[in-house]
Amino acid sequence: MEKEIKTFLIPNDLCKRAGIAGTWLALDQISVFAYEKRNIRQKDQPSHFASTTQSSVFHLRQDVVLFHPILRKLVNESNGVFLAIQSLISSKNADLRLELFKISRQYRSIIRACLENLQDEHTKSEKSDEKLELQNYITVFYSIECIWHLCEILFIDTMPGNLVLSQLLEWVSFHFPEYERNAASMLAENVVGLETRSEYWDTVLGALLQGRIKLVRALLKQHSSSDNSTYRLAEQILKAMPTFNGPGGSSLNELNMQWRHWTMDVQSKIDSKLFSTEKNLDLMMRLIVGEEKAWIEIQDKCEVWYAYLAGWLFFTEPTVKSFELGQFAKRAITKLRMNNQMKQLDKVLLAAMEFDIFQVIKEIQHMYDNGWFVSHLTDLLYHCDRLCDLEKEVPDFSAEKLRESFILDYGTTLMGHKSLWQVGLTYLDHCPNDGLQVIELLLPRIHMDTEAKAQKVVREAKNRELNNVVQSVCKVQGMLSMRRGRLGNALSWALKSQDGPFTSFLADEFLQNYIKSGRLSSTDLLDNLGSGMLVSDRLIFLGKYYEFHKLYQSGDYREAAALLISLLASKIIPKYFWYILLIESIPLLESGDLLFSSNDTFTIMHCMEEKKDVPELKDKLDILRLAATRNLSRALTFEAQIIE
């Protein structure tokens, strides 16, 4: 089945005249704009479509039903179940089949809760467009729940001996509960003469086709003629009906023998015209023995072919095996003349009954749920070892790659949502072949409209050791902060990325701002650099210079002088900052206390002579030389006294 191709009209005259081109934006968006196609033989000159008028750019994105507020709850809850499966597999639980069955039930309960929420919202909604949209969602997820339930019966919760009828009847009853509801409503009245109700016989026949024999008997007892011989005989027949009680009960051979004797007895009573006076009872008895004409009569009462199939099997093939369902399903479809009226749901159910898992997966890909169903069901079937057989049947087929491809697609879809992207990551994490590479591509493309979101992205990248992503995101955020005049914030982003060149660039910005304004900004950050300053030499200098600044301002001149000398000797000073340090050494040289030794003074004088051609130092050079000479004199005198 091919998908319908959608056509989007671009409402723009320039696009119509010049042509269009498109480019990918973040994740799931395409940007479309006017573009004149050129070839290599044409001259490189401005397009004749160029003008001074504004151009339009159009953004296209996929319609994702999972992003609806109600369905987002489904996404979050199913994510927990998905992660539980992966944890279960890694733990190598001994009773894996039972645990996977429980997980399948959890998935179905989540779908059922989602359906109830959609129906509640549909009831409340007053807008026709919204009601139509919700009704479409209800139809889709009803089909999903119906298919999942059948796949659970056939592929996950298999019964001993592959007996499937009891589960099949339960499946039909679950999805068509109106007969049980009607019966419960009528029986609750506890009155005789229920046949006066218009839905009485439809309910009796419906319950009969679902194998609800006890319910049928209870309804017949409330008939006003229940005491006459015909109804008492029908009661006896239904009560004596053989039933299979599981592995601990009668054997299949015994059940088949009892069933043949029972149906022969019922047939003899029909042939004796014992029910001819009661048309509805006569129809019931003929259905029980599998009379072809009787089943033709009730075909119109069956809403779907699989409801007809379950009832027919109950009375004709009570010991049917799961692998035999396909041939009986085709027969039922042919009898109901539905071969050319098969809907998507019918095709998937038929494929499941034929045990064609590959076809089931192909069909459910076309369901309008953006991959939620196919990814989760395939993952579950893969862990149940149901896909391994396909590797023998289908050429070049890999169960692991099939599972991963669906989870990759689903996880990528979620990555396009502003708040579900972290859920998407958990799916990509469980794709062993390509998951990490896809995460590395997608994480930087997430729309980071706040710094908090950017920090989350960085944290997720660090958790997966994606250092390139960390550096890329931090650099972008740092540049944004710098353009907004927030140098301290920019430096904190650079430190997170451990990006040496970018950190050096920002440290230079700090120092240049200090030269212009005479004060250092973001002192709290500089005060707590710690080992973070080791990212780059320039940041080490900035940190040490800030430390010198603090010592000087606090009056600890001796420590400040020692740090200044170590900076001058370190050779990590930016060229543009030499004159600042030399000028700031003047007050320390002229201090009343001797702060520099003769060697320290020689270091200052050597630096001074090296940088004497710096324009900014010319006005201060004489003062600096004088201060250095005086300090040298004092230092030599003091050191000579110590030697003596």
C-alpha positions in Angstrom: 0.0 0.0 0.0 1.6 3.3 -1.1 1.2 6.4 1.0 -0.8 9.2 -0.5 1.5 12.0 -1.8 0.7 15.4 -0.3 1.0 18.6 -2.3 1.7 21.9 -0.6 0.9 25.2 -2.3 3.4 28.0 -1.7 1.3 31.2 -1.8 4.0 33.4 -3.3 4.3 35.0 -6.7 8.1 35.2 -6.6 8.4 31.5 -5.9 6.1 30.8 -8.8 8.1 32.9 -11.2 11.7 32.1 -10.1 11.3 28.6 -8.7 11.9 27.3 -5.2 14.6 25.6 -3.2 14.6 24.1 0.3 16.9 23.4 3.1 16.7 21.5 6.4 16.2 23.5 9.6 16.3 22.0 13.0 15.3 18.3 12.9 11.9 18.1 11.3 11.5 21.4 9.5 12.2 22.4 5.9 12.7 26.0 4.9 11.4 26.8 1.4 12.3 30.0 -0.5 12.4 31.5 -4.0 15.4 30.4 -5.9 16.5 30.6 -9.5 18.2 27.5 -10.7 21.6 28.2 -12.4 24.1 26.0 -14.1 27.8 26.2 -14.4 27.7 27.6 -17.9 25.8 30.7 -16.9 27.6 33.9 -15.8 27.9 34.6 -12.1 25.7 37.6 -11.9 22.7 38.8 -9.8 19.4 37.1 -10.7 17.0 39.2 -12.7 14.4 38.2 -10.0 16.4 40.1 -7.4 14.6 43.2 -6.1 14.5 45.6 -3.1 11.1 44.1 -1.9 11.0 41.7 1.0 11.3 38.0 0.2 9.3 35.3 2.0 10.6 32.2 3.6 8.1 29.3 4.3 8.7 26.7 7.0 7.2 23.2 6.5 7.0 20.6 9.2 5.5 17.2 9.6 2.1 17.0 11.4 2.9 14.9 14.5 -0.2 13.6 16.2 1.8 12.5 19.2 2.4 16.2 20.1 -1.3 16.6 20.9 -1.6 17.3 24.7 -3.6 14.1 25.4 -1.3 11.9 23.3 1.8 13.3 25.0 0.7 11.5 28.2 0.7 8.3 26.1 4.2 9.1 24.9 5.5 9.6 28.5 3.9 6.6 30.0 4.8 4.2 27.3 8.4 5.4 27.5 8.6 4.1 31.1 7.3 0.7 29.9 9.8 0.7 27.0 12.7 1.3 29.4 11.4 -1.4 31.7 11.7 -3.9 28.8 15.3 -2.9 28.2 16.1 -3.2 31.9 14.3 -6.6 32.0 16.3 -8.0 29.1 19.6 -6.8 30.5 18.8 -8.5 33.9 18.2 -11.9 32.1 15.1 -12.7 34.1 14.4 -16.5 34.2 10.7 -16.1 33.6 11.0 -13.7 30.7 7.9 -14.8 28.8 5.6 -14.0 31.7 7.2 -10.6 32.3 6.9 -9.7 28.7 3.2 -10.6 28.8 2.7 -8.3 31.8 4.5 -5.6 29.9 2.3 -6.1 26.9 -0.8 -5.7 29.2 0.8 -2.5 30.5 1.1 -1.1 27.0 -2.6 -2.0 26.3 -3.8 -0.3 29.5 -1.9 2.9 28.5 -3.6 2.8 25.1 -7.0 2.2 26.8 -6.5 5.1 29.2 -5.5 7.3 26.2 -8.7 6.3 24.4 -10.8 7.2 27.4 -9.1 10.6 27.6 -9.8 11.2 23.9 -13.4 10.2 24.3 -13.9 12.5 27.3 -12.3 15.4 25.4 -14.4 14.6 22.3 -17.6 14.8 24.5 -16.5 18.2 26.0 -15.4 19.8 22.7 -17.8 22.1 21.0 -15.8 22.9 17.9 -16.6 20.8 14.9 -13.0 20.7 13.5 -11.6 19.7 16.9 -14.3 17.0 17.3 -13.4 15.6 13.9 -9.7 15.5 14.7 -10.4 13.8 18.1 -12.7 11.3 16.4 -9.9 10.4 13.9 -7.5 9.9 16.8 -10.0 7.7 18.6 -10.4 5.5 15.4 -6.6 5.2 15.1 -6.0 4.2 18.7 -9.0 1.9 18.8 -7.5 0.0 15.9 -4.1 0.0 17.6 -5.5 -1.5 20.8 -7.4 -4.1 18.8 -4.4 -5.2 16.8 -2.1 -5.2 19.9 -4.5 -7.4 21.8 -4.7 -9.9 19.0 -0.9 -9.9 18.6 -0.6 -10.5 22.3 -2.8 -13.5 22.1 -1.1 -15.0 19.0 2.6 -14.1 19.6 3.1 -13.4 23.3 0.6 -15.1 25.6 0.4 -18.4 23.7 -1.7 -21.2 25.3 -0.4 -24.8 25.7 -1.2 -26.8 22.6 -1.7 -23.5 20.6 -5.4 -23.6 21.6 -6.7 -20.1 20.9 -10.5 -20.0 20.9 -11.1 -18.9 24.5 -8.7 -15.9 24.1 -10.2 -15.1 20.7 -13.7 -14.9 22.2 -12.4 -12.8 25.1 -10.8 -10.5 22.5 -14.1 -10.1 20.6 -16.1 -9.5 23.8 -13.6 -6.9 24.9 -13.9 -4.9 21.7 -17.6 -5.3 21.3 -19.0 -5.0 24.9 -22.4 -3.7 24.0 -24.1 -7.1 24.3 -22.7 -7.7 27.8 -23.7 -4.1 28.8 -27.3 -4.6 27.4 -27.6 -8.0 29.1 -26.4 -6.6 32.5 -28.8 -3.7 32.2 -31.8 -6.0 31.5 -30.9 -8.6 34.1 -30.4 -5.9 36.7 -34.2 -5.2 36.5 -34.8 -8.8 37.6 -38.2 -9.0 35.8 -39.8 -11.6 33.7 -40.8 -10.7 30.1 -37.6 -9.2 28.9 -38.5 -10.2 25.3 -40.7 -7.1 25.1 -37.5 -5.1 24.9 -36.5 -4.4 21.3 -32.9 -5.3 21.8 -33.6 -8.6 23.7 -33.1 -11.1 20.9 -30.2 -9.2 19.4 -28.5 -9.3 22.8 -29.2 -13.0 23.2 -27.8 -13.8 19.7 -24.8 -11.4 20.2 -23.9 -13.1 23.5 -24.3 -16.5 21.9 -21.8 -15.6 19.1 -19.4 -14.4 21.7 -19.6 -17.7 23.5 -21.2 -16.2 26.6 -23.4 -19.2 27.3 -24.1 -18.4 31.0 -25.3 -15.0 29.9 -27.5 -16.5 27.3 -29.1 -18.9 29.8 -29.7 -16.1 32.3 -31.5 -14.0 29.6 -33.6 -16.9 28.5 -34.7 -17.5 32.1 -36.2 -14.0 32.1 -38.3 -14.8 29.0 -42.0 -14.9 29.9 -42.2 -18.5 28.3 -39.1 -19.8 30.1 -41.3 -22.4 31.9 -42.6 -24.1 28.8 -41.0 -27.3 27.5 -39.2 -25.7 24.6 -37.3 -23.2 26.7 -36.6 -25.8 29.3 -35.1 -28.0 26.6 -33.0 -25.1 25.3 -31.8 -24.5 28.8 -30.8 -28.2 29.2 -28.9 -28.2 25.9 -26.9 -25.1 26.8 -26.2 -26.4 30.2 -24.9 -29.7 28.8 -22.6 -28.0 26.3 -19.1 -29.5 26.6 -16.4 -27.0 27.5 -12.6 -27.2 27.5 -11.2 -26.5 30.9 -7.6 -26.0 30.1 -4.6 -28.4 30.4 -5.8 -29.8 33.7 -9.2 -30.8 32.4 -10.4 -33.2 29.7 -8.1 -34.1 26.8 -8.7 -32.8 23.4 -9.8 -36.2 22.1 -12.3 -36.5 24.9 -13.6 -33.0 24.2 -14.0 -33.7 20.5 -15.9 -36.9 21.2 -18.2 -35.2 23.8 -18.7 -32.3 21.3 -19.7 -34.7 18.5 -22.2 -36.5 20.7 -23.6 -33.3 21.9 -24.1 -31.7 18.5 -25.6 -35.0 17.2 -28.1 -34.9 20.0 -29.0 -31.2 19.3 -29.3 -32.0 15.6 -31.7 -34.8 16.3 -33.9 -32.5 18.4 -33.9 -29.9 15.6 -34.8 -32.6 13.1 -37.7 -33.6 15.4 -39.1 -30.0 15.1 -38.9 -29.6 18.9 -38.1 -25.9 18.4 -40.3 -25.1 15.4 -42.8 -23.2 17.4 -40.1 -20.8 18.6 -38.3 -19.1 15.7 -35.5 -17.5 17.7 -34.8 -20.6 19.7 -34.8 -22.7 16.5 -32.2 -20.2 14.9 -30.0 -20.5 18.0 -30.0 -24.3 17.9 -29.2 -24.4 14.2 -26.3 -22.0 14.8 -25.0 -24.2 17.6 -24.8 -27.2 15.2 -23.1 -25.1 12.5 -26.0 -25.2 10.0 -24.8 -23.2 6.9 -28.2 -21.5 6.3 -28.5 -20.4 9.9 -25.1 -18.7 9.8 -26.1 -17.0 6.5 -29.2 -15.6 8.3 -27.1 -13.9 11.0 -24.4 -12.5 8.8 -25.9 -9.1 8.8 -26.0 -9.0 12.6 -22.2 -9.4 12.7 -20.5 -6.0 12.7 -17.2 -7.3 11.5 -15.9 -10.5 10.0 -13.7 -11.4 13.0 -16.7 -11.3 15.3 -18.5 -13.8 12.9 -15.3 -15.9 12.8 -15.0 -16.2 16.6 -18.7 -17.3 16.9 -18.5 -19.8 14.1 -15.3 -21.4 15.4 -16.9 -21.6 18.9 -19.6 -23.9 17.6 -17.8 -25.7 14.8 -14.1 -25.9 15.7 -13.8 -25.5 19.5 -10.3 -27.0 19.5 -8.9 -24.8 16.7 -5.2 -24.1 16.8 -3.7 -20.7 16.5 -1.8 -21.6 13.2 -5.2 -22.6 11.7 -6.8 -19.3 12.1 -5.6 -17.9 8.8 -7.6 -20.3 6.6 -10.7 -19.9 8.7 -10.4 -16.1 8.6 -10.2 -16.1 4.8 -13.3 -18.3 4.7 -15.2 -15.9 7.0 -14.2 -12.9 4.9 -15.3 -14.7 1.7 -18.7 -15.7 3.3 -19.3 -12.1 4.3 -18.3 -10.9 0.8 -15.7 -8.5 2.2 -12.7 -9.4 0.0 -12.9 -6.1 -1.8 -14.0 -4.0 1.3 -11.0 -4.7 3.5 -9.9 -1.7 5.6 -6.5 -1.2 7.1 -7.5 -2.8 10.4 -9.0 -5.8 8.6 -5.7 -6.3 6.6 -3.6 -6.2 9.7 -5.8 -8.6 11.6 -5.9 -11.1 8.8 -2.1 -10.9 8.5 -1.8 -11.6 12.2 -4.1 -14.6 12.0 -2.0 -15.9 9.1 1.0 -15.6 11.3 2.6 -13.2 8.8 4.4 -11.0 11.2 6.4 -9.3 8.4 3.1 -8.2 6.8 1.7 -7.1 10.1 4.7 -4.8 10.6 4.4 -3.5 7.0 0.7 -2.7 7.4 0.9 -1.0 10.8 3.6 1.4 9.4 0.8 3.1 7.5 -1.2 3.9 10.6 -1.5 7.6 11.4 0.4 7.5 14.7 3.9 8.7 13.7 5.6 5.4 14.5 4.5 4.9 18.1 2.8 1.6 17.4 5.2 0.0 15.1 8.3 0.9 17.2 6.9 -0.4 20.5 5.2 -3.5 19.1 8.3 -4.5 17.0 10.5 -4.0 20.0 8.3 -6.2 22.1 8.1 -8.9 19.4 11.9 -8.8 19.0 12.5 -9.4 22.7 9.9 -12.3 22.5 12.1 -13.8 19.8 9.2 -13.7 17.3 11.2 -11.9 14.6 14.0 -14.4 14.5 12.0 -16.8 12.3 11.7 -14.0 9.7 15.5 -14.1 9.2 15.1 -17.5 7.7 12.1 -16.7 5.6 12.9 -13.2 4.3 16.2 -12.7 2.3 18.7 -10.2 3.8 16.5 -9.6 6.7 17.9 -8.6 10.2 15.5 -8.6 13.1 17.9 -6.3 15.1 18.2 -3.8 12.3 14.4 -3.7 11.7 13.8 -3.0 15.4 16.5 -0.4 15.5 15.2 1.4 12.4 11.8 1.9 13.9 13.1 3.0 17.2 15.5 5.4 15.5 12.6 7.0 13.5 10.4 7.3 16.5 13.1 8.7 18.7 14.1 11.2 16.0 10.4 12.3 15.8 10.3 13.0 19.5 13.6 14.9 19.3 11.7 17.5 17.2 9.4 18.5 20.2 10.4 21.2 22.6 9.7 19.2 25.7 9.8 15.5 24.5 13.3 15.6 23.1 14.7 14.0 26.3 12.2 11.1 25.9 13.4 10.7 22.4 17.0 10.4 23.6 16.1 7.4 25.8 14.9 5.6 22.6 18.0 6.5 20.6 20.2 5.3 23.6 18.8 1.8 23.0 19.9 1.7 19.3 23.3 0.0 19.6 24.4 0.4 16.0 23.5 4.0 15.0 21.9 5.6 18.1 24.9 7.5 19.4 25.8 8.9 16.0 22.2 10.1 15.5 22.2 11.7 19.0 25.4 13.5 18.1 23.8 14.9 15.0 20.5 15.9 16.5 21.5 17.3 19.9 23.1 20.5 18.5 20.0 21.1 16.4 17.6 21.3 19.2 16.0 24.7 19.5 17.6 26.1 22.7 15.4 29.1 23.4 16.6 29.3 27.0 19.9 28.8 28.8 18.2 26.2 31.1 17.4 24.1 28.0 20.9 24.6 26.6 22.3 23.4 30.0 20.1 20.3 29.7 21.5 19.6 26.2 25.1 20.0 27.5 24.3 17.6 30.4 22.9 15.0 28.1 25.9 15.3 25.8 28.3 15.0 28.7 26.5 11.9 29.9 27.2 10.3 26.6 30.8 11.6 26.3 29.9 13.6 23.2 32.6 16.3 23.7 32.2 17.8 20.2 28.5 18.5 21.0 29.4 20.0 24.4 31.9 22.3 22.8 29.7 23.3 20.0 26.7 24.1 22.2 28.8 25.9 24.8 30.5 28.0 22.1 27.2 29.1 20.6 25.8 30.0 24.0 29.0 31.7 25.0 29.0 33.9 21.8 25.3 34.8 22.4 26.1 35.8 26.0 29.1 37.9 24.8 27.0 39.7 22.2 24.6 40.6 25.0 27.4 42.0 27.0 27.4 39.1 29.6 31.1 38.3 29.6 30.9 36.4 32.9 28.2 34.1 31.6 30.0 33.6 28.3 33.2 32.6 30.2 31.2 30.1 32.3 29.9 28.4 29.1 33.5 28.3 27.8 34.7 26.6 31.0 31.9 24.0 30.6 33.2 23.1 27.2 36.9 23.1 28.2 37.4 24.9 24.9 40.9 26.5 25.2 40.9 28.9 22.2 37.4 30.2 23.1 38.4 30.6 26.7 41.5 32.5 25.7 39.4 34.8 23.5 37.0 35.6 26.3 39.9 36.2 28.8 41.2 38.7 26.3 37.8 40.4 26.3 37.9 40.7 30.1 41.4 42.2 30.0 40.5 44.6 27.2 37.4 45.7 29.1 39.6 46.3 32.1 41.9 48.5 30.1 39.0 50.6 28.9 37.0 50.8 32.2 39.6 50.3 34.9 37.7 47.5 36.6 37.2 43.8 36.3 33.7 42.4 35.8 32.1 39.2 37.0 34.4 39.0 40.0 32.4 36.2 41.6 33.2 34.0 38.6 36.9 34.9 38.6 37.0 34.3 42.4 35.9 30.7 41.9 37.8 29.7 38.8 39.9 27.1 40.8 41.4 24.5 38.5 39.2 25.7 35.7 41.7 28.3 34.9 44.1 25.6 33.6 42.0 25.4 30.4 44.2 28.1 28.8 47.3 30.2 29.5 45.3 33.4 29.0 42.8 32.4 31.6 45.5 31.5 34.0 46.9 35.0 33.6 43.4 36.5 34.1 42.9 34.5 37.2 46.3 35.3 38.7 45.9 39.0 37.7 42.6 39.1 39.5 44.2 37.5 42.5 46.9 40.3 42.4 44.2 42.9 42.2 42.5 41.5 45.3 45.7 41.4 47.3 46.5 44.9 46.3 43.1 46.3 47.2 43.1 44.4 50.6 46.5 46.0 51.5 48.5 42.8 51.4 51.2 44.5 49.3 54.0 42.0 50.0 51.9 39.1 48.6 50.8 41.3 45.7 54.4 42.2 44.9 55.5 38.5 44.9 52.6 37.6 42.6 53.4 40.5 40.3 57.0 39.3 39.9 55.9 35.7 39.2 53.5 37.1 36.4 56.3 39.1 34.9 58.6 36.1 34.9 56.0 33.7 33.5 55.9 35.0 30.0 52.1 34.4 29.7 51.3 38.1 29.7 49.4 39.4 26.6 51.5 41.9 24.6 48.8 44.6 25.1 48.8 44.1 28.9 52.6 44.5 29.6 52.4 48.2 30.2 49.5 47.8 32.7 51.6 45.5 34.9 54.7 47.7 34.7 52.7 50.8 35.6 51.0 49.0 38.5 54.4 48.0 39.8 55.3 51.7 40.4 53.3 52.2 43.7 54.8 48.9 45.0 58.3 50.1 44.1 57.7 53.4 45.9 56.2 51.7 48.9 57.6 52.6 52.4 58.3 48.9 53.0 60.8 47.1 50.8 58.6 44.8 48.7 61.0 43.8 45.9 64.4 42.2 46.2 67.3 43.3 44.0 66.6 40.3 41.7 62.9 41.2 41.5 63.9 44.8 40.7 66.2 43.6 37.9 63.3 41.5 36.5 61.1 44.7 36.4 63.9 46.7 34.8 64.6 44.0 32.2 60.9 43.9 31.3 60.8 47.7 31.2 63.7 47.9 28.8 62.1 45.2 26.6 58.9 47.1 26.4 60.2 50.6 26.3 58.9 51.1 22.7 55.3 50.4 23.8 53.5 53.7 23.1 51.3 53.6 26.2 54.5 53.3 28.4 56.4 56.3 27.1 54.8 58.8 29.4 55.5 56.6 32.4 58.9 55.3 31.5 60.9 57.9 33.3 58.9 57.5 36.5 59.2 53.8 36.3 63.0 53.9 35.8 63.3 56.3 38.8 61.1 54.1 41.0 63.1 51.0 40.0 66.4 52.6 40.6 65.4 53.8 44.1 64.0 50.4 44.9 67.2 48.7 43.7 69.3 51.0 45.8 67.3 50.2 48.9 67.3 46.5 48.1 71.0 46.3 47.6 71.7 48.2 50.9 69.3 45.9 52.8 70.7 42.7 51.3 74.3 43.9 52.0 73.4 44.4 55.7 72.0 40.9 55.9 75.2 39.4 54.4 77.3 41.3 56.9 
